[in-house]
Amino acid sequence: MTNIFITLNNYHVVQAIIVGAVLAYLTANIAFSTMMKATTMTVNGWSISLKCGQPGNGLLLRAACARFLPAVNVAQEAAYWTTTIDSAGRTLNGQHEYTLHFPAGQLPPNDAFWSLTMTDVVGFMIQNPIERYSVGGHPGLVPNADGSLDIYIQRTSPAGHESNWLPAPASNFKLTLRAYLPGRAILDGEYHMPPVMKGP
């Protein structure tokens, strides 16, 4: 009989530890999400946080940044925007065609370069037939006659615009734009990424 009571008691202790660990995990994730929302600005569907990586950040903010933006640079070195939705708030999906239009003179201001990367929703690169996983501020992109720039985000090659094509998968995806050595307008929160527009 004593052995039965010991077994039952041990079972309750193990059960309590498991329940406590699950509750701690859920509580931490809620705290991390709340902290990131408080330090993130979202405009035109793009979210950016300029607080991560800064010296003097508290333990909770550092943990939240590590959870959502691992290995992030300080904002003065690189700014990161992410989106999973188009201009109407619909989830980005390769069954549709999209355009990211930068008006003339409105590319991300920087003193190095910028890049737009395509990943799945988790953050892994997605294989595509031309092995192009990003486009950006380097030779190759062709501007429009008025100086604006269109990036075509779709599964099939856009006729006549292949140089500005970022291949999309058949499923949902995420876009990340990085600006290295971002300009003052980015650091001051004055620059906003244009929305991702769904095509015809």
Beta strands, then each sheet from edge to edge (+ up, - down):
strand 1: 40-43
strand 2: 46-49
strand 3: 78-83
strand 4: 98-102
strand 5: 114-119
strand 6: 134-136
strand 7: 149-154
strand 8: 165-167
strand 9: 174-180
strand 10: 196-198
sheet 1: 1+ 2- 3+ 9- 5+ 6-
sheet 2: 8+ 7+ 4- 10+
end
